[in-house]
């Protein structure tokens, strides 16, 4: 008996601390599962907020704003082409204006020669008539004034041509550089927005799916945490066996314990042997249950790892669709929208330059047109001067014939000047009409400002949604991506519990070996005394069920609970 008692003590001493490492590991697993559930819940909350953002009217309005702006960009390209054509047409009319000014310049040159001829003809006259001197003076004055006026016309025309050449070259360069892009980016944005409208609805549904999937995973994690309570149950069961082995060893060593009180040595040995067999059965069952539950928990953790990874992959596939560098499809549109905003800004700058140039050209042409009245007055004065000279030459007879021929030629030049001024006026009106069309289009600069403001607002709103979606995807990858690795590490923590289940089963085998040779005790002894080995009542029905199999009188669960309450109260 002493040998058996010593062996029991050895087994008890091995069993008592055996569960502590397992307890630590299971507590760590439970704590880490709580953190994993928190991450999954955080992902769910983030995608819930994202779903509300994707479904809001603000984002819908932003898409409409950007769609209208994109359509307007194509109009900008068409308008710029029309403006370039109008600039070319204006250049044609300015060349006509230049031709008329050149015609007037030739007339002025002819008048200069005529003035010299008049002076020569007057010098041959044998008269000191003051009228002839006045004629020469007036003719020279009008000729000089006409020359100055036409020269000023030429300067105004040259300035207009210079300004037109500069702005035409600038506009041509703008169209060459940006014209195709205006249409291309507009088409890309339109396609992107159409795609976003569809994908946004899909993404909203996907956000809900991700949220629901996260809830399911979180609930499953909760179930695993509950399953980890098998650790507490196993600890209690092993404590019961540990206490019972101590009771048995004490009784076998001669102590007066309740289970062996007043028993003869044979009965004591038989009852102890049966009790060892009971403890062996309890150990094997506890170890088997622990192993079964640990394998089930390990399978659950592995499955949850796959589910979480599937959620991450699904979210990336759905929300990252159409994106670049792993960004969401909203984030991927940022580049196109940024380029569009830059193009609209360039269009605005080009439009401002065109407006400034057309204002300058219009000013030159209107100043030139205002000077036409001056030269018309000179043409009339030339006719009057010529007519007066004709009468004077007639009074001089043959002596005034040469000067008379000059006056006839003067009237012819005056008529040509009138025709030249009329032609210049018509060419100017045609040029001013083209310029007016271009300047009327310039009133759309304010519309471009509104368009840029709308694009900035739409871009900001869509950018907010894109950043929120990119953040959600990043969080899904970062937080959700960590969970499978953590769950895999938790599975490794269960190895200690599996090793303990094997060790506990081996201890049960040792107890079976100790009890094998002893004869069975009387049934009444088993019924009355076997459960006295356990100073602490069983807390689990499985323990009571096993004890009943060994002939012990164990109360049903309700009765046992009532007894424990009575013990507590009284």
C-alpha positions as CSV (number, residue, x, y, z in Angstrom):
1,X,0.0,0.0,0.0
2,X,2.8,2.4,0.8
3,X,4.2,1.8,-2.6
4,X,0.8,2.5,-4.2
5,X,0.5,5.6,-2.1
6,X,3.9,6.9,-3.2
7,X,3.0,6.3,-6.8
8,X,-0.2,8.1,-6.3
9,X,1.7,11.0,-4.8
10,X,4.0,11.0,-7.8
11,X,1.2,11.0,-10.3
12,X,-0.6,13.7,-8.3
13,X,2.5,15.9,-8.1
14,X,2.9,15.6,-11.9
15,X,-0.8,16.3,-12.5
16,X,-1.2,19.3,-10.2
17,X,1.0,21.8,-12.2
18,X,0.4,20.3,-15.6
19,X,-2.5,22.6,-16.6
20,X,-0.9,25.9,-15.7
21,X,1.0,26.4,-19.1
22,X,-2.2,25.4,-21.0
23,X,-4.2,27.8,-18.9
24,X,-1.7,30.6,-19.9
25,X,-1.9,29.7,-23.5
26,X,-5.7,29.5,-23.6
27,X,-6.0,32.9,-21.8
28,X,-3.6,34.4,-24.4
29,X,-5.6,32.9,-27.2
30,X,-8.8,34.3,-25.8
31,X,-7.2,37.7,-25.4
32,X,-5.8,37.8,-28.9
33,X,-9.2,36.6,-30.3
34,X,-10.8,39.6,-28.6
35,X,-8.3,41.9,-30.3
36,X,-9.0,40.1,-33.7
37,X,-12.7,40.5,-33.2
38,X,-12.1,44.2,-32.4
39,X,-10.2,44.6,-35.7
40,X,-13.0,42.9,-37.6
41,X,-15.6,45.0,-35.9
42,X,-13.6,48.1,-36.8
43,X,-13.5,47.1,-40.4
44,X,-17.2,46.6,-40.3
45,X,-17.8,50.0,-38.9
46,X,-15.6,51.6,-41.4
47,X,-17.3,49.9,-44.3
48,X,-20.7,50.8,-42.9
49,X,-19.7,54.5,-42.9
50,X,-18.3,54.0,-46.4
51,X,-21.6,52.6,-47.6
52,X,-23.4,55.6,-46.3
53,X,-20.9,57.9,-48.1
54,X,-21.3,56.0,-51.4
55,X,-25.0,56.2,-51.3
56,X,-25.3,59.9,-50.3
57,X,-26.7,62.6,-52.6
58,X,-23.6,64.7,-52.2
59,X,-21.5,62.2,-54.1
60,X,-24.2,61.9,-56.7
61,X,-24.3,65.6,-57.2
62,X,-20.5,65.7,-57.5
63,X,-20.6,63.1,-60.2
64,X,-23.2,65.2,-62.1
65,X,-21.1,68.3,-61.7
66,X,-18.0,66.6,-63.1
67,X,-20.0,65.0,-65.9
68,X,-21.2,68.4,-67.0
69,X,-17.7,69.8,-66.8
70,X,-16.3,67.0,-68.8
71,X,-18.9,67.6,-71.5
72,X,-18.0,71.3,-71.5
73,X,-14.4,70.4,-72.1
74,X,-15.3,69.0,-75.5
75,X,-17.1,72.2,-76.3
76,X,-14.0,74.1,-75.3
77,X,-12.0,72.2,-77.9
78,X,-14.6,72.9,-80.6
79,X,-14.9,76.5,-79.5
80,X,-11.1,76.9,-79.6
81,X,-11.0,75.5,-83.2
82,X,-13.8,77.9,-84.2
83,X,-11.9,80.8,-82.6
84,X,-8.7,79.9,-84.5
85,X,-10.7,79.8,-87.7
86,X,-12.1,83.3,-86.8
87,X,-8.6,84.6,-86.2
88,X,-7.6,83.4,-89.6
89,X,-10.7,85.1,-91.1
90,X,-9.8,88.3,-89.2
91,X,-6.3,88.1,-90.6
92,X,-7.8,88.0,-94.1
93,X,-9.9,91.1,-93.4
94,X,-6.9,92.9,-91.8
95,X,-4.9,92.2,-95.0
96,X,-7.8,93.9,-96.9
97,X,-7.6,96.8,-94.5
98,X,-3.8,97.0,-95.2
99,X,-4.4,96.9,-98.9
100,X,-6.8,99.9,-98.7
101,X,-4.3,101.8,-96.5
102,X,-1.6,101.1,-99.1
103,X,-3.9,102.4,-101.8
104,X,-4.4,105.6,-99.8
105,X,-0.7,105.8,-99.3
106,X,-0.1,105.7,-103.1
107,X,-2.7,108.4,-103.6
108,X,-0.9,110.5,-101.0
109,X,2.4,109.9,-102.8
110,X,0.7,111.0,-106.0
111,X,-0.6,114.1,-104.3
112,X,2.9,114.9,-103.2
113,X,4.1,114.8,-106.8
114,X,1.0,116.8,-107.8
115,X,1.9,119.4,-105.2
116,X,5.3,119.8,-106.7
117,X,3.9,120.1,-110.2
118,X,1.5,122.8,-108.9
119,X,4.4,124.7,-107.5
120,X,6.3,124.4,-110.9
121,X,3.2,125.5,-112.9
122,X,2.6,128.4,-110.6
123,X,6.2,129.6,-110.9
124,X,5.7,130.1,-114.7
125,X,2.7,132.4,-114.2
126,X,3.3,136.1,-114.7
127,X,1.1,137.1,-111.8
128,X,1.4,137.9,-108.1
129,X,-2.1,136.7,-107.4
130,X,-2.6,135.9,-103.8
131,X,-5.1,133.2,-104.8
132,X,-2.5,131.2,-106.5
133,X,-0.3,131.3,-103.4
134,X,-3.2,130.3,-101.2
135,X,-3.9,127.3,-103.5
136,X,-0.3,126.1,-103.2
137,X,-0.4,126.5,-99.4
138,X,-3.7,124.7,-99.0
139,X,-2.7,121.9,-101.3
140,X,0.6,121.4,-99.5
141,X,-1.2,121.5,-96.1
142,X,-3.9,119.0,-97.1
143,X,-1.3,116.7,-98.7
144,X,0.8,116.7,-95.6
145,X,-2.2,116.2,-93.3
146,X,-3.4,113.3,-95.4
147,X,0.0,111.7,-95.4
148,X,0.2,112.0,-91.6
149,X,-3.3,110.5,-91.2
150,X,-2.6,107.6,-93.6
151,X,0.7,107.0,-91.8
152,X,-1.2,106.9,-88.5
153,X,-3.6,104.4,-90.1
154,X,-0.6,102.3,-91.1
155,X,0.8,102.3,-87.6
156,X,-2.6,101.3,-86.1
157,X,-2.9,98.6,-88.7
158,X,0.6,97.3,-88.1
159,X,-0.1,97.2,-84.3
160,X,-3.3,95.2,-85.0
161,X,-1.5,92.8,-87.3
162,X,1.2,92.3,-84.7
163,X,-1.2,91.6,-81.9
164,X,-3.2,89.3,-84.2
165,X,-0.1,87.3,-85.2
166,X,1.0,86.9,-81.6
167,X,-2.4,85.7,-80.3
168,X,-3.0,83.5,-83.4
169,X,0.4,81.8,-82.8
170,X,-0.4,81.4,-79.1
171,X,-3.8,79.9,-79.8
172,X,-2.5,77.6,-82.4
173,X,0.2,76.4,-80.0
174,X,-2.5,75.9,-77.3
175,X,-4.6,73.8,-79.7
176,X,-1.6,71.8,-80.9
177,X,-0.7,71.0,-77.3
178,X,-4.0,70.8,-75.5
179,X,-6.7,70.4,-78.2
180,X,-6.6,66.6,-78.5
181,X,-6.2,66.3,-74.7
182,X,-9.4,68.3,-74.1
183,X,-11.4,65.7,-75.9
184,X,-9.4,62.7,-74.7
185,X,-9.6,63.7,-71.0
186,X,-13.2,64.6,-71.4
187,X,-13.9,61.1,-72.8
188,X,-11.9,59.4,-70.1
189,X,-13.7,61.3,-67.4
190,X,-17.1,60.5,-68.9
191,X,-16.2,56.8,-69.2
192,X,-14.8,56.9,-65.7
193,X,-17.9,58.6,-64.2
194,X,-20.2,56.2,-66.1
195,X,-18.1,53.3,-64.7
196,X,-18.1,54.9,-61.2
197,X,-21.9,55.2,-61.2
198,X,-22.2,51.5,-61.8
199,X,-19.3,50.5,-59.6
200,X,-20.4,52.8,-56.8
201,X,-23.7,50.9,-56.6
202,X,-21.8,47.6,-56.7
203,X,-19.4,49.0,-54.1
204,X,-22.2,50.0,-51.8
205,X,-23.6,46.5,-52.0
206,X,-20.1,45.1,-51.5
207,X,-19.6,47.3,-48.5
208,X,-22.7,45.8,-47.0
209,X,-21.5,42.3,-47.9
210,X,-18.1,43.0,-46.3
211,X,-19.8,44.4,-43.2
212,X,-22.1,41.4,-42.9
213,X,-19.2,39.0,-43.5
214,X,-17.2,40.8,-40.8
215,X,-20.2,40.4,-38.4
216,X,-20.3,36.7,-39.2
217,X,-16.6,36.3,-38.6
218,X,-16.8,38.3,-35.4
219,X,-19.7,36.1,-34.2
220,X,-17.7,33.0,-35.1
221,X,-14.8,34.3,-33.1
222,X,-17.1,34.8,-30.2
223,X,-18.2,31.2,-30.5
224,X,-14.5,30.1,-30.4
225,X,-14.0,32.3,-27.3
226,X,-16.9,30.5,-25.8
227,X,-15.4,27.1,-26.8
228,X,-12.2,28.1,-25.0
229,X,-14.2,27.7,-21.8
230,X,-13.3,24.0,-22.2
231,X,-10.1,25.1,-20.6
232,X,-11.8,26.1,-17.4
233,X,-13.8,22.9,-17.4
234,X,-10.7,20.8,-17.9
235,X,-8.8,22.7,-15.2
236,X,-11.7,22.0,-12.8
237,X,-11.8,18.3,-13.7
238,X,-8.1,17.9,-13.3
239,X,-8.3,19.7,-9.9
240,X,-11.0,17.2,-8.9
241,X,-8.7,14.3,-9.8
242,X,-5.7,15.9,-8.2
243,X,-7.6,16.4,-4.9
244,X,-9.0,12.8,-5.1
245,X,-5.5,11.4,-5.6
246,X,-4.4,13.3,-2.5
247,X,-7.3,11.9,-0.5
248,X,-6.5,8.4,-1.7
249,X,-2.8,8.7,-0.9
250,X,-3.5,10.0,2.5
251,X,-6.0,7.2,3.3
252,X,-3.6,4.6,2.0
253,X,-0.9,6.0,4.1
254,X,-3.1,5.4,7.2
255,X,-4.8,8.7,7.7
256,X,-8.4,8.5,8.8
257,X,-10.2,10.0,5.8
258,X,-14.0,9.9,5.2
259,X,-13.8,7.5,2.4
260,X,-11.9,4.9,4.4
261,X,-13.2,5.5,8.0
262,X,-13.5,2.3,10.0
263,X,-12.7,0.1,6.9
264,X,-10.6,-3.0,7.2
265,X,-7.4,-3.1,5.1
266,X,-8.9,-5.3,2.5
267,X,-12.0,-3.2,2.0
268,X,-9.8,-0.1,2.0
269,X,-7.6,-1.5,-0.7
270,X,-10.5,-2.7,-2.8
271,X,-12.2,0.7,-2.6
272,X,-9.0,2.6,-3.3
273,X,-8.3,0.4,-6.3
274,X,-11.8,1.2,-7.7
275,X,-11.4,4.8,-6.9
276,X,-8.1,4.8,-8.9
277,X,-9.9,3.3,-11.8
278,X,-12.5,6.0,-11.6
279,X,-9.9,8.7,-11.5
280,X,-8.2,7.0,-14.5
281,X,-11.5,7.2,-16.4
282,X,-12.0,10.8,-15.4
283,X,-8.5,11.7,-16.6
284,X,-8.9,9.9,-20.0
285,X,-12.3,11.5,-20.6
286,X,-11.0,14.9,-19.6
287,X,-8.0,14.5,-21.9
288,X,-10.0,13.2,-24.7
289,X,-12.6,16.0,-24.4
290,X,-9.8,18.6,-24.3
291,X,-8.1,17.1,-27.4
292,X,-11.4,17.0,-29.3
293,X,-12.3,20.5,-28.4
294,X,-8.8,21.8,-29.2
295,X,-8.9,20.2,-32.6
296,X,-12.3,21.7,-33.2
297,X,-11.1,25.1,-32.1
298,X,-8.0,24.7,-34.3
299,X,-10.2,23.9,-37.3
300,X,-12.4,26.9,-36.5
301,X,-9.4,29.2,-36.2
302,X,-8.1,27.9,-39.6
303,X,-11.5,28.3,-41.2
304,X,-11.8,31.9,-39.7
305,X,-8.4,32.7,-41.1
306,X,-9.5,31.6,-44.6
307,X,-12.8,33.5,-44.2
308,X,-11.0,36.7,-43.1
309,X,-8.5,36.4,-46.0
310,X,-11.4,35.8,-48.3
311,X,-13.1,39.0,-47.0
312,X,-9.9,40.9,-47.6
313,X,-9.5,39.5,-51.1
314,X,-13.1,40.2,-52.0
315,X,-13.0,43.7,-50.7
316,X,-9.8,44.5,-52.6
317,X,-11.3,43.0,-55.8
318,X,-14.6,44.9,-55.5
319,X,-13.3,48.2,-54.2
320,X,-10.1,48.3,-56.0
321,X,-11.7,47.5,-59.4
322,X,-10.4,49.9,-62.0
323,X,-7.9,51.4,-59.7
324,X,-4.1,51.9,-60.1
325,X,-1.5,50.8,-57.6
326,X,-4.1,49.0,-55.4
327,X,-6.1,52.2,-55.0
328,X,-9.9,52.3,-55.3
329,X,-11.6,53.1,-58.6
330,X,-12.5,56.5,-57.2
331,X,-8.9,57.2,-56.2
332,X,-7.9,56.2,-59.8
333,X,-10.0,59.0,-61.3
334,X,-8.1,61.6,-59.3
335,X,-5.4,61.8,-62.0
336,X,-7.8,62.3,-64.8
337,X,-9.7,64.9,-62.9
338,X,-6.5,66.7,-61.9
339,X,-5.5,66.8,-65.5
340,X,-8.9,68.1,-66.5
341,X,-8.7,70.9,-63.9
342,X,-5.2,71.8,-65.3
343,X,-6.6,71.8,-68.9
344,X,-9.5,74.0,-67.9
345,X,-7.1,76.4,-66.1
346,X,-4.9,76.5,-69.3
347,X,-8.1,77.2,-71.3
348,X,-9.0,80.0,-69.0
349,X,-5.5,81.5,-69.3
350,X,-5.7,81.1,-73.1
351,X,-9.1,82.7,-73.1
352,X,-7.9,85.6,-71.0
353,X,-5.0,86.2,-73.4
354,X,-7.4,86.1,-76.4
355,X,-9.7,88.5,-74.7
356,X,-6.8,90.9,-74.0
357,X,-5.5,90.7,-77.5
358,X,-8.9,91.1,-79.1
359,X,-9.6,94.2,-76.9
360,X,-6.3,95.7,-78.2
361,X,-7.0,94.8,-81.8
362,X,-10.5,96.2,-81.5
363,X,-9.2,99.4,-80.0
364,X,-6.7,99.8,-82.9
365,X,-9.5,99.2,-85.5
366,X,-12.0,101.5,-83.9
367,X,-9.4,104.3,-83.6
368,X,-8.6,103.8,-87.3
369,X,-12.3,103.9,-88.1
370,X,-12.7,107.1,-86.1
371,X,-9.9,108.7,-88.3
372,X,-11.9,108.0,-91.5
373,X,-13.9,111.2,-90.9
374,X,-10.7,113.2,-90.9
375,X,-9.6,111.9,-94.2
376,X,-13.1,112.3,-95.7
377,X,-12.9,115.9,-94.7
378,X,-9.6,116.3,-96.4
379,X,-11.0,114.8,-99.6
380,X,-13.8,117.4,-99.6
381,X,-11.3,120.1,-98.9
382,X,-9.1,118.9,-101.8
383,X,-12.2,119.1,-104.1
384,X,-13.0,122.6,-102.9
385,X,-9.4,123.8,-103.3
386,X,-9.2,122.2,-106.8
387,X,-12.5,123.8,-107.8
388,X,-11.4,127.3,-106.6
389,X,-8.1,126.9,-108.5
390,X,-10.0,126.0,-111.7
391,X,-11.9,129.3,-111.6
392,X,-8.7,131.2,-111.0
393,X,-6.9,129.4,-113.9
394,X,-9.8,130.2,-116.2
395,X,-9.4,133.9,-115.5
396,X,-5.7,133.6,-116.4
397,X,-6.5,132.2,-119.9
398,X,-3.8,130.3,-121.7
399,X,-1.3,131.3,-119.0
400,X,-3.2,129.2,-116.4
401,X,-3.6,126.1,-118.7
402,X,-0.7,124.2,-117.0
403,X,-2.0,124.9,-113.5
404,X,-5.5,124.0,-114.7
405,X,-4.4,120.6,-115.7
406,X,-3.0,120.1,-112.2
407,X,-6.4,121.0,-110.7
408,X,-8.1,118.5,-112.9
409,X,-5.7,115.8,-111.8
410,X,-6.2,116.9,-108.2
411,X,-10.0,116.3,-108.5
412,X,-9.3,112.9,-109.9
413,X,-7.1,112.0,-107.0
414,X,-9.7,113.4,-104.6
415,X,-12.3,111.0,-106.1
416,X,-9.8,108.1,-105.8
417,X,-9.2,109.0,-102.2
418,X,-13.0,109.0,-101.5
419,X,-13.2,105.5,-103.1
420,X,-10.2,104.4,-101.1
421,X,-11.7,105.6,-97.8
422,X,-15.0,103.9,-98.6
423,X,-13.1,100.6,-99.3
424,X,-11.2,101.0,-96.1
425,X,-14.4,101.6,-94.2
426,X,-16.0,98.5,-95.6
427,X,-12.9,96.4,-94.8
428,X,-12.8,97.8,-91.3
429,X,-16.5,97.0,-90.7
430,X,-15.9,93.4,-91.8
431,X,-12.9,93.1,-89.5
432,X,-14.7,94.6,-86.6
433,X,-17.6,92.2,-87.1
434,X,-15.2,89.2,-86.9
435,X,-13.5,90.8,-83.9
436,X,-16.9,91.4,-82.3
437,X,-17.8,87.7,-82.6
438,X,-14.5,86.7,-80.9
439,X,-15.1,89.3,-78.2
440,X,-18.6,88.1,-77.6
441,X,-17.3,84.6,-77.1
442,X,-14.9,86.1,-74.6
443,X,-17.8,86.7,-72.3
444,X,-17.6,83.0,-71.5
445,X,-14.5,83.6,-69.4
446,X,-16.8,83.9,-66.4
447,X,-18.4,80.6,-67.4
448,X,-14.9,79.0,-67.3
449,X,-14.4,80.4,-63.8
450,X,-17.7,78.8,-62.8
451,X,-16.7,75.6,-64.5
452,X,-13.3,75.5,-62.7
453,X,-15.1,76.1,-59.4
454,X,-17.6,73.3,-60.1
455,X,-14.7,71.0,-61.0
456,X,-12.9,71.9,-57.8
457,X,-16.0,71.3,-55.8
458,X,-16.8,68.0,-57.5
459,X,-13.2,66.9,-57.4
460,X,-13.0,67.7,-53.7
461,X,-16.2,65.8,-52.9
462,X,-15.2,62.9,-55.0
463,X,-11.7,63.0,-53.6
464,X,-13.1,62.8,-50.1
465,X,-15.0,59.7,-51.1
466,X,-12.0,58.3,-52.9
467,X,-9.8,58.9,-49.9
468,X,-12.3,57.3,-47.6
469,X,-12.5,54.3,-49.9
470,X,-8.7,54.1,-50.2
471,X,-8.5,54.3,-46.4
472,X,-11.1,51.6,-46.0
473,X,-9.2,49.3,-48.4
474,X,-5.9,50.1,-46.7
475,X,-7.5,49.3,-43.3
476,X,-9.0,46.1,-44.7
477,X,-5.6,45.0,-46.0
478,X,-3.7,46.1,-42.9
479,X,-6.1,45.1,-40.1
480,X,-7.9,42.3,-41.9
481,X,-4.6,41.0,-43.3
482,X,-3.1,40.6,-39.8
483,X,-6.0,38.5,-38.5
484,X,-5.2,35.3,-40.6
485,X,-1.6,35.4,-39.4
486,X,-2.7,35.9,-35.8
487,X,-5.2,33.1,-36.0
488,X,-2.5,30.8,-37.4
489,X,-0.3,31.7,-34.5
490,X,-3.1,30.9,-32.1
491,X,-3.5,27.4,-33.6
492,X,0.2,26.8,-32.6
493,X,-0.7,27.8,-29.1
494,X,-3.1,24.9,-28.9
495,X,-0.3,22.4,-29.2
496,X,0.4,22.7,-25.5
497,X,-3.2,21.7,-24.7
498,X,-3.0,18.8,-27.2
499,X,0.2,17.6,-25.5
500,X,-1.5,17.9,-22.1
501,X,-4.4,15.7,-23.3
502,X,-1.9,13.0,-24.3
503,X,0.0,13.3,-20.9
504,X,-3.3,13.1,-19.0
505,X,-4.3,10.0,-20.9
506,X,-0.9,8.4,-20.0
507,X,-1.5,9.2,-16.3
508,X,-4.8,7.5,-16.6
509,X,-3.1,4.4,-17.9
510,X,-0.7,4.5,-14.9
511,X,-3.6,4.6,-12.5
512,X,-5.3,1.7,-14.4
513,X,-2.1,-0.3,-13.9
514,X,-2.1,0.4,-10.1
515,X,-5.7,-0.7,-9.7
516,X,-5.7,-3.7,-12.0
517,X,-4.8,-6.4,-9.5
518,X,-7.2,-5.5,-6.7
519,X,-10.5,-7.4,-6.2
520,X,-13.7,-5.4,-6.7
521,X,-15.4,-4.1,-3.5
522,X,-18.9,-4.7,-2.4
523,X,-21.5,-2.7,-4.5
524,X,-22.9,-1.1,-1.3
525,X,-19.4,0.1,-0.4
526,X,-19.0,1.7,-3.8
527,X,-22.4,3.3,-3.6
528,X,-21.8,4.8,-0.1
529,X,-18.1,5.5,-0.1
530,X,-16.7,6.0,-3.6
531,X,-17.7,9.7,-3.9
532,X,-16.2,10.5,-0.5
533,X,-12.9,10.4,-2.3
534,X,-13.9,13.7,-3.8
535,X,-14.1,16.3,-1.1
536,X,-15.3,18.8,-3.7
537,X,-18.6,17.9,-5.4
538,X,-18.6,17.4,-9.2
539,X,-19.6,20.5,-11.1
540,X,-20.1,18.8,-14.5
541,X,-22.7,16.2,-15.4
542,X,-20.1,14.3,-17.4
543,X,-18.2,13.6,-14.2
544,X,-21.3,12.4,-12.5
545,X,-22.1,10.2,-15.4
546,X,-18.7,8.5,-15.3
547,X,-18.9,8.1,-11.5
548,X,-22.3,6.4,-11.8
549,X,-20.7,4.0,-14.2
550,X,-18.4,2.9,-11.4
551,X,-21.3,2.2,-9.0
552,X,-21.2,5.5,-7.1
553,X,-24.4,7.1,-5.8
554,X,-24.3,10.5,-7.4
555,X,-27.3,12.9,-7.2
556,X,-28.8,14.4,-10.4
557,X,-27.6,17.8,-11.5
558,X,-30.6,19.7,-10.0
559,X,-30.2,18.0,-6.7
560,X,-26.5,18.5,-6.6
561,X,-27.0,22.2,-7.4
562,X,-29.5,22.5,-4.5
563,X,-27.0,20.8,-2.2
564,X,-24.3,23.3,-3.1
565,X,-26.7,26.2,-2.5
566,X,-27.6,24.7,0.9
567,X,-24.0,24.3,1.8
568,X,-23.4,27.9,0.8
569,X,-26.3,29.3,2.8
570,X,-26.1,27.1,5.8
